[in-house]
Amino acid sequence: MKNTVDKIMTILNHSQMRLPENKEERKLLVLTLVRGRFDFEEMSKRALAKEWKERSRDERKHFVDLFSQPLENTYIEKVDRFSGRVSVSYETTGFSFKV
């Protein structure tokens, strides 16, 4: 997790990435990291429980896409709001954020 957070912080704190005209590129870079870290298919599977097995492959894919969109959008919105104003410090008991 530390590695992913550090990479996201590097993107968010990069002076060029903070420019408004780079918002879409910044979003894509952060989402690429997030998607590599969160297993949206597994989350979807657990959310549907026994219904998952009864769905076709296309229905499952469609559900994963629908399920992940609000989570990704919320994550990006929150991360983008604090772009360039957040620092992360790691401690032996976990990590903390400072705004």
Secondary structure, 3 states (H helix, E strand, C coil): CHHHHHHHHHHHHCCCCCCHHHHHHHHHHHHHHHHHHCCHHHHHHHHHHHHHHHCCHHHHHHHHHHHHHHHHHHHHHHHHHCCCCCEEEEECCEEEEEC
